[in-house]
């Protein structure tokens, strides 16, 4: 099993793997180009975002700047918006449904490390210090609105039609057709 396969199926993987480094470097190069494009050059922005993300539906908008780890593990549904200064750390898959609005400064994380330092930091077979990392996917449904400044932690699912209030820290699944907010994010109404 490759390190990428381990990463995408939630096993511990080696972040130093050369194939993963190449994927990440390619994403960083595309991201740098994308973030430097004139805002009004929508044709070129759309071309680059389709190269950067794993898949994009029709009529998507990703405002600059945007920050990713690999890019290729992001799926963005049709008619969706990612507002400015969002960070999508896609070591695991990030799936964003159709007609979904992601506010500015939203952070979506998929990387997970052991809590115990003894488990988190280890010495590999070559005698080098390394960090144990695994990934847990994040899924955001259709017709969702994620308020600005929200942080979504690894493994979270946000159901269809949900609204997450600005500044929330989403640590657990949010059911469909609910309004939730806070730190930690809790359901306020159905």
Secondary structure, DSSP 8 states (H G I E B T S, - for coil): --HHHHHHTT--B-TT-HHHHHHHHHHHHHHHHHHHS-TT-HHHHHHHHHHHSSEE-TT-EE-S-EEESSSTTEEE-TT-EE-TTEEEE-SS-EEE-TT-EE-TT-EEE-EE--SSHHHHEEE-TTS-EEE-BEE--EEE-TT-EE-TT-EE-TT-EE-TT-EE-TT-EE-S-B-TT-EEETBTTEEEE-
